[in-house]
Each structure stands twice: as C-alpha cells, then as structure tokens.
Amino acid sequence: LDDAIADLTWLRDNARKELTPNSAYTRVLLAQALERAGRTADARAAYAAFLDFWKAADQDLPVVVAAKAALARLGT
C-alpha cells in the first residue's frame, strides 16, 4: 500500500495539471489508498483536494458522490 501511495503521489505531482479524467482519477485513487492505509487526515485532505479539483464536474457522477460520502464518513 505504501508503494501505491508513493506512486499515486508522484503521478499527482508530476502529471499534467489540467482537468482530465486521469488527473482526477489519480487524486481519488490516492485518497482511497490513504484511507485504506489508515491515514485518515491525509485521506480527508486528498478527498477534499479531489473535490476541489473537480468542482466543475457533474455533481451526480458516481466518483464525485462516492468521494463526498467518503469525506463525510471520515469527518470534515
């Protein structure tokens, strides 16, 4: 899990910064990995960053709904 977190962090930090499905998905995968690793504060921050990054997205997209639910579950 630590390797996945490191790789996803690298992808997030080194990928193109524009809004693309891959750049957004990398952010949500990082949040999920952090949550699974028990790094709650980091996971909350990653979910919030994902939602901020994709703030113009359709709010009914399943990945957006799931991220909001995860953020609420982790406490904001």
mmCIF file as gemmi writes it, N, C-alpha and C atoms, coordinates in Angstrom:
data_model
loop_
_atom_site.group_PDB
_atom_site.id
_atom_site.type_symbol
_atom_site.label_atom_id
_atom_site.label_alt_id
_atom_site.label_comp_id
_atom_site.label_asym_id
_atom_site.label_entity_id
_atom_site.label_seq_id
_atom_site.pdbx_PDB_ins_code
_atom_site.Cartn_x
_atom_site.Cartn_y
_atom_site.Cartn_z
_atom_site.occupancy
_atom_site.B_iso_or_equiv
_atom_site.pdbx_formal_charge
_atom_site.auth_seq_id
_atom_site.auth_asym_id
_atom_site.pdbx_PDB_model_num
ATOM 1 N N . LEU Axp A 1 ? 0.824 -1.197 0 1 0 ? 1 A 1
ATOM 2 C CA . LEU Axp A 1 ? 0 0 0 1 0 ? 1 A 1
ATOM 3 C C . LEU Axp A 1 ? 0.868 1.26 0 1 0 ? 1 A 1
ATOM 4 N N . ASP Axp A 2 ? 1.976 1.202 0.724 1 0 ? 2 A 1
ATOM 5 C CA . ASP Axp A 2 ? 2.867 2.365 0.746 1 0 ? 2 A 1
ATOM 6 C C . ASP Axp A 2 ? 3.44 2.659 -0.638 1 0 ? 2 A 1
ATOM 7 N N . ASP Axp A 3 ? 3.744 1.6 -1.4 1 0 ? 3 A 1
ATOM 8 C CA . ASP Axp A 3 ? 4.25 1.801 -2.763 1 0 ? 3 A 1
ATOM 9 C C . ASP Axp A 3 ? 3.185 2.442 -3.646 1 0 ? 3 A 1
ATOM 10 N N . ALA Axp A 4 ? 1.945 1.999 -3.496 1 0 ? 4 A 1
ATOM 11 C CA . ALA Axp A 4 ? 0.855 2.579 -4.285 1 0 ? 4 A 1
ATOM 12 C C . ALA Axp A 4 ? 0.676 4.054 -3.938 1 0 ? 4 A 1
ATOM 13 N N . ILE Axp A 5 ? 0.732 4.371 -2.664 1 0 ? 5 A 1
ATOM 14 C CA . ILE Axp A 5 ? 0.596 5.767 -2.235 1 0 ? 5 A 1
ATOM 15 C C . ILE Axp A 5 ? 1.726 6.606 -2.819 1 0 ? 5 A 1
ATOM 16 N N . ALA Axp A 6 ? 2.937 6.087 -2.769 1 0 ? 6 A 1
ATOM 17 C CA . ALA Axp A 6 ? 4.079 6.824 -3.317 1 0 ? 6 A 1
ATOM 18 C C . ALA Axp A 6 ? 3.922 7.029 -4.824 1 0 ? 6 A 1
ATOM 19 N N . ASP Axp A 7 ? 3.509 5.987 -5.534 1 0 ? 7 A 1
ATOM 20 C CA . ASP Axp A 7 ? 3.336 6.106 -6.981 1 0 ? 7 A 1
ATOM 21 C C . ASP Axp A 7 ? 2.211 7.072 -7.341 1 0 ? 7 A 1
ATOM 22 N N . LEU Axp A 8 ? 1.094 6.985 -6.642 1 0 ? 8 A 1
ATOM 23 C CA . LEU Axp A 8 ? -0.026 7.883 -6.923 1 0 ? 8 A 1
ATOM 24 C C . LEU Axp A 8 ? 0.323 9.323 -6.578 1 0 ? 8 A 1
ATOM 25 N N . THR Axp A 9 ? 1.082 9.514 -5.513 1 0 ? 9 A 1
ATOM 26 C CA . THR Axp A 9 ? 1.532 10.863 -5.153 1 0 ? 9 A 1
ATOM 27 C C . THR Axp A 9 ? 2.425 11.423 -6.251 1 0 ? 9 A 1
ATOM 28 N N . TRP Axp A 10 ? 3.332 10.578 -6.762 1 0 ? 10 A 1
ATOM 29 C CA . TRP Axp A 10 ? 4.204 11.015 -7.845 1 0 ? 10 A 1
ATOM 30 C C . TRP Axp A 10 ? 3.381 11.381 -9.074 1 0 ? 10 A 1
ATOM 31 N N . LEU Axp A 11 ? 2.421 10.537 -9.423 1 0 ? 11 A 1
ATOM 32 C CA . LEU Axp A 11 ? 1.578 10.831 -10.583 1 0 ? 11 A 1
ATOM 33 C C . LEU Axp A 11 ? 0.816 12.134 -10.403 1 0 ? 11 A 1
ATOM 34 N N . ARG Axp A 12 ? 0.26 12.32 -9.215 1 0 ? 12 A 1
ATOM 35 C CA . ARG Axp A 12 ? -0.493 13.553 -8.946 1 0 ? 12 A 1
ATOM 36 C C . ARG Axp A 12 ? 0.417 14.774 -9.087 1 0 ? 12 A 1
ATOM 37 N N . ASP Axp A 13 ? 1.615 14.665 -8.552 1 0 ? 13 A 1
ATOM 38 C CA . ASP Axp A 13 ? 2.52 15.815 -8.541 1 0 ? 13 A 1
ATOM 39 C C . ASP Axp A 13 ? 3.198 16.073 -9.88 1 0 ? 13 A 1
ATOM 40 N N . ASN Axp A 14 ? 3.311 15.052 -10.717 1 0 ? 14 A 1
ATOM 41 C CA . ASN Axp A 14 ? 4.065 15.2 -11.962 1 0 ? 14 A 1
ATOM 42 C C . ASN Axp A 14 ? 3.223 15.103 -13.223 1 0 ? 14 A 1
ATOM 43 N N . ALA Axp A 15 ? 1.966 14.809 -13.082 1 0 ? 15 A 1
ATOM 44 C CA . ALA Axp A 15 ? 1.094 14.731 -14.247 1 0 ? 15 A 1
ATOM 45 C C . ALA Axp A 15 ? 0.716 16.133 -14.703 1 0 ? 15 A 1
ATOM 46 N N . ARG Axp A 16 ? 0.156 16.189 -15.882 1 0 ? 16 A 1
ATOM 47 C CA . ARG Axp A 16 ? -0.325 17.483 -16.362 1 0 ? 16 A 1
ATOM 48 C C . ARG Axp A 16 ? -1.381 18.003 -15.406 1 0 ? 16 A 1
ATOM 49 N N . LYS Axp A 17 ? -1.408 19.282 -15.193 1 0 ? 17 A 1
ATOM 50 C CA . LYS Axp A 17 ? -2.272 19.887 -14.173 1 0 ? 17 A 1
ATOM 51 C C . LYS Axp A 17 ? -3.679 20.197 -14.67 1 0 ? 17 A 1
ATOM 52 N N . GLU Axp A 18 ? -3.924 20.017 -15.96 1 0 ? 18 A 1
ATOM 53 C CA . GLU Axp A 18 ? -5.258 20.344 -16.454 1 0 ? 18 A 1
ATOM 54 C C . GLU Axp A 18 ? -6.259 19.272 -16.046 1 0 ? 18 A 1
ATOM 55 N N . LEU Axp A 19 ? -7.492 19.602 -16.186 1 0 ? 19 A 1
ATOM 56 C CA . LEU Axp A 19 ? -8.576 18.709 -15.805 1 0 ? 19 A 1
ATOM 57 C C . LEU Axp A 19 ? -8.736 17.621 -16.864 1 0 ? 19 A 1
ATOM 58 N N . THR Axp A 20 ? -8.36 16.436 -16.518 1 0 ? 20 A 1
ATOM 59 C CA . THR Axp A 20 ? -8.543 15.274 -17.39 1 0 ? 20 A 1
ATOM 60 C C . THR Axp A 20 ? -9.064 14.144 -16.519 1 0 ? 20 A 1
ATOM 61 N N . PRO Axp A 21 ? -9.664 13.139 -17.114 1 0 ? 21 A 1
ATOM 62 C CA . PRO Axp A 21 ? -10.115 12.002 -16.298 1 0 ? 21 A 1
ATOM 63 C C . PRO Axp A 21 ? -8.967 11.346 -15.533 1 0 ? 21 A 1
ATOM 64 N N . ASN Axp A 22 ? -7.809 11.214 -16.163 1 0 ? 22 A 1
ATOM 65 C CA . ASN Axp A 22 ? -6.685 10.583 -15.471 1 0 ? 22 A 1
ATOM 66 C C . ASN Axp A 22 ? -6.177 11.404 -14.302 1 0 ? 22 A 1
ATOM 67 N N . SER Axp A 23 ? -6.081 12.706 -14.478 1 0 ? 23 A 1
ATOM 68 C CA . SER Axp A 23 ? -5.576 13.54 -13.382 1 0 ? 23 A 1
ATOM 69 C C . SER Axp A 23 ? -6.558 13.55 -12.212 1 0 ? 23 A 1
ATOM 70 N N . ALA Axp A 24 ? -7.836 13.536 -12.509 1 0 ? 24 A 1
ATOM 71 C CA . ALA Axp A 24 ? -8.834 13.487 -11.439 1 0 ? 24 A 1
ATOM 72 C C . ALA Axp A 24 ? -8.854 12.119 -10.782 1 0 ? 24 A 1
ATOM 73 N N . TYR Axp A 25 ? -8.821 11.063 -11.587 1 0 ? 25 A 1
ATOM 74 C CA . TYR Axp A 25 ? -8.881 9.704 -11.043 1 0 ? 25 A 1
ATOM 75 C C . TYR Axp A 25 ? -7.668 9.385 -10.184 1 0 ? 25 A 1
ATOM 76 N N . THR Axp A 26 ? -6.511 9.892 -10.559 1 0 ? 26 A 1
ATOM 77 C CA . THR Axp A 26 ? -5.309 9.707 -9.742 1 0 ? 26 A 1
ATOM 78 C C . THR Axp A 26 ? -5.53 10.273 -8.349 1 0 ? 26 A 1
ATOM 79 N N . ARG Axp A 27 ? -6.17 11.413 -8.274 1 0 ? 27 A 1
ATOM 80 C CA . ARG Axp A 27 ? -6.409 12.053 -6.976 1 0 ? 27 A 1
ATOM 81 C C . ARG Axp A 27 ? -7.367 11.232 -6.104 1 0 ? 27 A 1
ATOM 82 N N . VAL Axp A 28 ? -8.409 10.695 -6.691 1 0 ? 28 A 1
ATOM 83 C CA . VAL Axp A 28 ? -9.352 9.915 -5.891 1 0 ? 28 A 1
ATOM 84 C C . VAL Axp A 28 ? -8.745 8.566 -5.5 1 0 ? 28 A 1
ATOM 85 N N . LEU Axp A 29 ? -7.946 7.981 -6.38 1 0 ? 29 A 1
ATOM 86 C CA . LEU Axp A 29 ? -7.265 6.726 -6.021 1 0 ? 29 A 1
ATOM 87 C C . LEU Axp A 29 ? -6.287 6.945 -4.87 1 0 ? 29 A 1
ATOM 88 N N . LEU Axp A 30 ? -5.601 8.077 -4.885 1 0 ? 30 A 1
ATOM 89 C CA . LEU Axp A 30 ? -4.693 8.401 -3.784 1 0 ? 30 A 1
ATOM 90 C C . LEU Axp A 30 ? -5.475 8.534 -2.48 1 0 ? 30 A 1
ATOM 91 N N . ALA Axp A 31 ? -6.598 9.208 -2.514 1 0 ? 31 A 1
ATOM 92 C CA . ALA Axp A 31 ? -7.423 9.363 -1.312 1 0 ? 31 A 1
ATOM 93 C C . ALA Axp A 31 ? -7.878 8.002 -0.788 1 0 ? 31 A 1
ATOM 94 N N . GLN Axp A 32 ? -8.3 7.12 -1.692 1 0 ? 32 A 1
ATOM 95 C CA . GLN Axp A 32 ? -8.74 5.788 -1.275 1 0 ? 32 A 1
ATOM 96 C C . GLN Axp A 32 ? -7.593 4.983 -0.681 1 0 ? 32 A 1
ATOM 97 N N . ALA Axp A 33 ? -6.425 5.076 -1.27 1 0 ? 33 A 1
ATOM 98 C CA . ALA Axp A 33 ? -5.264 4.349 -0.745 1 0 ? 33 A 1
ATOM 99 C C . ALA Axp A 33 ? -4.886 4.863 0.64 1 0 ? 33 A 1
ATOM 100 N N . LEU Axp A 34 ? -4.915 6.167 0.81 1 0 ? 34 A 1
ATOM 101 C CA . LEU Axp A 34 ? -4.602 6.743 2.117 1 0 ? 34 A 1
ATOM 102 C C . LEU Axp A 34 ? -5.619 6.304 3.165 1 0 ? 34 A 1
ATOM 103 N N . GLU Axp A 35 ? -6.887 6.263 2.773 1 0 ? 35 A 1
ATOM 104 C CA . GLU Axp A 35 ? -7.927 5.81 3.695 1 0 ? 35 A 1
ATOM 105 C C . GLU Axp A 35 ? -7.69 4.351 4.098 1 0 ? 35 A 1
ATOM 106 N N . ARG Axp A 36 ? -7.393 3.497 3.129 1 0 ? 36 A 1
ATOM 107 C CA . ARG Axp A 36 ? -7.144 2.076 3.419 1 0 ? 36 A 1
ATOM 108 C C . ARG Axp A 36 ? -5.914 1.883 4.296 1 0 ? 36 A 1
ATOM 109 N N . ALA Axp A 37 ? -4.95 2.799 4.175 1 0 ? 37 A 1
ATOM 110 C CA . ALA Axp A 37 ? -3.735 2.717 4.981 1 0 ? 37 A 1
ATOM 111 C C . ALA Axp A 37 ? -3.958 3.257 6.395 1 0 ? 37 A 1
ATOM 112 N N . GLY Axp A 38 ? -5.146 3.777 6.662 1 0 ? 38 A 1
ATOM 113 C CA . GLY Axp A 38 ? -5.442 4.301 7.986 1 0 ? 38 A 1
ATOM 114 C C . GLY Axp A 38 ? -4.941 5.716 8.216 1 0 ? 38 A 1
ATOM 115 N N . ARG Axp A 39 ? -4.547 6.381 7.163 1 0 ? 39 A 1
ATOM 116 C CA . ARG Axp A 39 ? -4.045 7.76 7.26 1 0 ? 39 A 1
ATOM 117 C C . ARG Axp A 39 ? -5.216 8.718 7.039 1 0 ? 39 A 1
ATOM 118 N N . THR Axp A 40 ? -6.075 8.785 8.063 1 0 ? 40 A 1
ATOM 119 C CA . THR Axp A 40 ? -7.356 9.482 7.964 1 0 ? 40 A 1
ATOM 120 C C . THR Axp A 40 ? -7.222 10.953 7.604 1 0 ? 40 A 1
ATOM 121 N N . ALA Axp A 41 ? -6.344 11.659 8.271 1 0 ? 41 A 1
ATOM 122 C CA . ALA Axp A 41 ? -6.196 13.092 7.995 1 0 ? 41 A 1
ATOM 123 C C . ALA Axp A 41 ? -5.715 13.32 6.564 1 0 ? 41 A 1
ATOM 124 N N . ASP Axp A 42 ? -4.774 12.511 6.117 1 0 ? 42 A 1
ATOM 125 C CA . ASP Axp A 42 ? -4.276 12.631 4.746 1 0 ? 42 A 1
ATOM 126 C C . ASP Axp A 42 ? -5.367 12.261 3.745 1 0 ? 42 A 1
ATOM 127 N N . ALA Axp A 43 ? -6.156 11.243 4.063 1 0 ? 43 A 1
ATOM 128 C CA . ALA Axp A 43 ? -7.252 10.834 3.183 1 0 ? 43 A 1
ATOM 129 C C . ALA Axp A 43 ? -8.294 11.942 3.075 1 0 ? 43 A 1
ATOM 130 N N . ARG Axp A 44 ? -8.647 12.545 4.208 1 0 ? 44 A 1
ATOM 131 C CA . ARG Axp A 44 ? -9.6 13.667 4.179 1 0 ? 44 A 1
ATOM 132 C C . ARG Axp A 44 ? -9.094 14.777 3.272 1 0 ? 44 A 1
ATOM 133 N N . ALA Axp A 45 ? -7.82 15.126 3.444 1 0 ? 45 A 1
ATOM 134 C CA . ALA Axp A 45 ? -7.235 16.195 2.629 1 0 ? 45 A 1
ATOM 135 C C . ALA Axp A 45 ? -7.233 15.813 1.146 1 0 ? 45 A 1
ATOM 136 N N . ALA Axp A 46 ? -6.945 14.558 0.849 1 0 ? 46 A 1
ATOM 137 C CA . ALA Axp A 46 ? -6.912 14.109 -0.547 1 0 ? 46 A 1
ATOM 138 C C . ALA Axp A 46 ? -8.305 14.103 -1.165 1 0 ? 46 A 1
ATOM 139 N N . TYR Axp A 47 ? -9.306 13.653 -0.414 1 0 ? 47 A 1
ATOM 140 C CA . TYR Axp A 47 ? -10.681 13.697 -0.922 1 0 ? 47 A 1
ATOM 141 C C . TYR Axp A 47 ? -11.115 15.143 -1.158 1 0 ? 47 A 1
ATOM 142 N N . ALA Axp A 48 ? -10.793 16.027 -0.219 1 0 ? 48 A 1
ATOM 143 C CA . ALA Axp A 48 ? -11.152 17.44 -0.376 1 0 ? 48 A 1
ATOM 144 C C . ALA Axp A 48 ? -10.445 18.039 -1.586 1 0 ? 48 A 1
ATOM 145 N N . ALA Axp A 49 ? -9.179 17.679 -1.788 1 0 ? 49 A 1
ATOM 146 C CA . ALA Axp A 49 ? -8.433 18.182 -2.942 1 0 ? 49 A 1
ATOM 147 C C . ALA Axp A 49 ? -9.037 17.658 -4.244 1 0 ? 49 A 1
ATOM 148 N N . PHE Axp A 50 ? -9.453 16.39 -4.255 1 0 ? 50 A 1
ATOM 149 C CA . PHE Axp A 50 ? -10.112 15.827 -5.432 1 0 ? 50 A 1
ATOM 150 C C . PHE Axp A 50 ? -11.386 16.591 -5.746 1 0 ? 50 A 1
ATOM 151 N N . LEU Axp A 51 ? -12.205 16.823 -4.724 1 0 ? 51 A 1
ATOM 152 C CA . LEU Axp A 51 ? -13.473 17.521 -4.945 1 0 ? 51 A 1
ATOM 153 C C . LEU Axp A 51 ? -13.241 18.962 -5.389 1 0 ? 51 A 1
ATOM 154 N N . ASP Axp A 52 ? -12.21 19.599 -4.865 1 0 ? 52 A 1
ATOM 155 C CA . ASP Axp A 52 ? -11.876 20.947 -5.297 1 0 ? 52 A 1
ATOM 156 C C . ASP Axp A 52 ? -11.377 20.937 -6.737 1 0 ? 52 A 1
ATOM 157 N N . PHE Axp A 53 ? -10.535 19.954 -7.064 1 0 ? 53 A 1
ATOM 158 C CA . PHE Axp A 53 ? -10.001 19.835 -8.425 1 0 ? 53 A 1
ATOM 159 C C . PHE Axp A 53 ? -11.121 19.631 -9.433 1 0 ? 53 A 1
ATOM 160 N N . TRP Axp A 54 ? -12.125 18.858 -9.035 1 0 ? 54 A 1
ATOM 161 C CA . TRP Axp A 54 ? -13.228 18.536 -9.946 1 0 ? 54 A 1
ATOM 162 C C . TRP Axp A 54 ? -14.501 19.278 -9.563 1 0 ? 54 A 1
ATOM 163 N N . LYS Axp A 55 ? -14.369 20.495 -9.051 1 0 ? 55 A 1
ATOM 164 C CA . LYS Axp A 55 ? -15.536 21.243 -8.582 1 0 ? 55 A 1
ATOM 165 C C . LYS Axp A 55 ? -16.509 21.591 -9.697 1 0 ? 55 A 1
ATOM 166 N N . ALA Axp A 56 ? -16.043 21.638 -10.934 1 0 ? 56 A 1
ATOM 167 C CA . ALA Axp A 56 ? -16.926 21.954 -12.05 1 0 ? 56 A 1
ATOM 168 C C . ALA Axp A 56 ? -17.564 20.702 -12.656 1 0 ? 56 A 1
ATOM 169 N N . ALA Axp A 57 ? -17.228 19.547 -12.135 1 0 ? 57 A 1
ATOM 170 C CA . ALA Axp A 57 ? -17.775 18.297 -12.667 1 0 ? 57 A 1
ATOM 171 C C . ALA Axp A 57 ? -19.245 18.154 -12.304 1 0 ? 57 A 1
ATOM 172 N N . ASP Axp A 58 ? -19.922 17.305 -13.036 1 0 ? 58 A 1
ATOM 173 C CA . ASP Axp A 58 ? -21.305 16.965 -12.725 1 0 ? 58 A 1
ATOM 174 C C . ASP Axp A 58 ? -21.325 16.352 -11.316 1 0 ? 58 A 1
ATOM 175 N N . GLN Axp A 59 ? -22.058 16.951 -10.434 1 0 ? 59 A 1
ATOM 176 C CA . GLN Axp A 59 ? -22.07 16.511 -9.036 1 0 ? 59 A 1
ATOM 177 C C . GLN Axp A 59 ? -22.773 15.172 -8.828 1 0 ? 59 A 1
ATOM 178 N N . ASP Axp A 60 ? -23.411 14.653 -9.874 1 0 ? 60 A 1
ATOM 179 C CA . ASP Axp A 60 ? -24.068 13.349 -9.801 1 0 ? 60 A 1
ATOM 180 C C . ASP Axp A 60 ? -23.186 12.216 -10.312 1 0 ? 60 A 1
ATOM 181 N N . LEU Axp A 61 ? -21.968 12.527 -10.744 1 0 ? 61 A 1
ATOM 182 C CA . LEU Axp A 61 ? -21.053 11.465 -11.182 1 0 ? 61 A 1
ATOM 183 C C . LEU Axp A 61 ? -20.787 10.528 -10.005 1 0 ? 61 A 1
ATOM 184 N N . PRO Axp A 62 ? -20.831 9.228 -10.223 1 0 ? 62 A 1
ATOM 185 C CA . PRO Axp A 62 ? -20.627 8.287 -9.126 1 0 ? 62 A 1
ATOM 186 C C . PRO Axp A 62 ? -19.33 8.511 -8.348 1 0 ? 62 A 1
ATOM 187 N N . VAL Axp A 63 ? -18.247 8.873 -9.03 1 0 ? 63 A 1
ATOM 188 C CA . VAL Axp A 63 ? -16.978 9.071 -8.329 1 0 ? 63 A 1
ATOM 189 C C . VAL Axp A 63 ? -17.048 10.309 -7.429 1 0 ? 63 A 1
ATOM 190 N N . VAL Axp A 64 ? -17.767 11.324 -7.847 1 0 ? 64 A 1
ATOM 191 C CA . VAL Axp A 64 ? -17.932 12.529 -7.028 1 0 ? 64 A 1
ATOM 192 C C . VAL Axp A 64 ? -18.823 12.227 -5.824 1 0 ? 64 A 1
ATOM 193 N N . VAL Axp A 65 ? -19.915 11.526 -6.058 1 0 ? 65 A 1
ATOM 194 C CA . VAL Axp A 65 ? -20.818 11.132 -4.963 1 0 ? 65 A 1
ATOM 195 C C . VAL Axp A 65 ? -20.071 10.274 -3.944 1 0 ? 65 A 1
ATOM 196 N N . ALA Axp A 66 ? -19.275 9.316 -4.425 1 0 ? 66 A 1
ATOM 197 C CA . ALA Axp A 66 ? -18.518 8.436 -3.528 1 0 ? 66 A 1
ATOM 198 C C . ALA Axp A 66 ? -17.474 9.213 -2.739 1 0 ? 66 A 1
ATOM 199 N N . ALA Axp A 67 ? -16.82 10.159 -3.377 1 0 ? 67 A 1
ATOM 200 C CA . ALA Axp A 67 ? -15.807 10.964 -2.684 1 0 ? 67 A 1
ATOM 201 C C . ALA Axp A 67 ? -16.451 11.827 -1.602 1 0 ? 67 A 1
ATOM 202 N N . LYS Axp A 68 ? -17.607 12.392 -1.899 1 0 ? 68 A 1
ATOM 203 C CA . LYS Axp A 68 ? -18.311 13.191 -0.894 1 0 ? 68 A 1
ATOM 204 C C . LYS Axp A 68 ? -18.725 12.32 0.286 1 0 ? 68 A 1
ATOM 205 N N . ALA Axp A 69 ? -19.202 11.122 -0.009 1 0 ? 69 A 1
ATOM 206 C CA . ALA Axp A 69 ? -19.604 10.201 1.06 1 0 ? 69 A 1
ATOM 207 C C . ALA Axp A 69 ? -18.403 9.783 1.904 1 0 ? 69 A 1
ATOM 208 N N . ALA Axp A 70 ? -17.281 9.528 1.261 1 0 ? 70 A 1
ATOM 209 C CA . ALA Axp A 70 ? -16.071 9.157 2 1 0 ? 70 A 1
ATOM 210 C C . ALA Axp A 70 ? -15.6 10.31 2.879 1 0 ? 70 A 1
ATOM 211 N N . LEU Axp A 71 ? -15.638 11.5 2.345 1 0 ? 71 A 1
ATOM 212 C CA . LEU Axp A 71 ? -15.228 12.673 3.126 1 0 ? 71 A 1
ATOM 213 C C . LEU Axp A 71 ? -16.134 12.856 4.332 1 0 ? 71 A 1
ATOM 214 N N . ALA Axp A 72 ? -17.426 12.683 4.136 1 0 ? 72 A 1
ATOM 215 C CA . ALA Axp A 72 ? -18.368 12.791 5.255 1 0 ? 72 A 1
ATOM 216 C C . ALA Axp A 72 ? -18.125 11.69 6.287 1 0 ? 72 A 1
ATOM 217 N N . ARG Axp A 73 ? -17.854 10.485 5.799 1 0 ? 73 A 1
ATOM 218 C CA . ARG Axp A 73 ? -17.592 9.36 6.694 1 0 ? 73 A 1
ATOM 219 C C . ARG Axp A 73 ? -16.337 9.603 7.534 1 0 ? 73 A 1
ATOM 220 N N . LEU Axp A 74 ? -15.331 10.198 6.939 1 0 ? 74 A 1
ATOM 221 C CA . LEU Axp A 74 ? -14.074 10.473 7.637 1 0 ? 74 A 1
ATOM 222 C C . LEU Axp A 74 ? -14.16 11.709 8.526 1 0 ? 74 A 1
ATOM 223 N N . GLY Axp A 75 ? -15.199 12.501 8.332 1 0 ? 75 A 1
ATOM 224 C CA . GLY Axp A 75 ? -15.359 13.724 9.105 1 0 ? 75 A 1
ATOM 225 C C . GLY Axp A 75 ? -14.573 14.852 8.472 1 0 ? 75 A 1
ATOM 226 N N . THR Axp A 76 ? -15.219 15.983 8.304 1 0 ? 76 A 1
ATOM 227 C CA . THR Axp A 76 ? -14.554 17.112 7.656 1 0 ? 76 A 1
ATOM 228 C C . THR Axp A 76 ? -14.073 18.117 8.641 1 0 ? 76 A 1
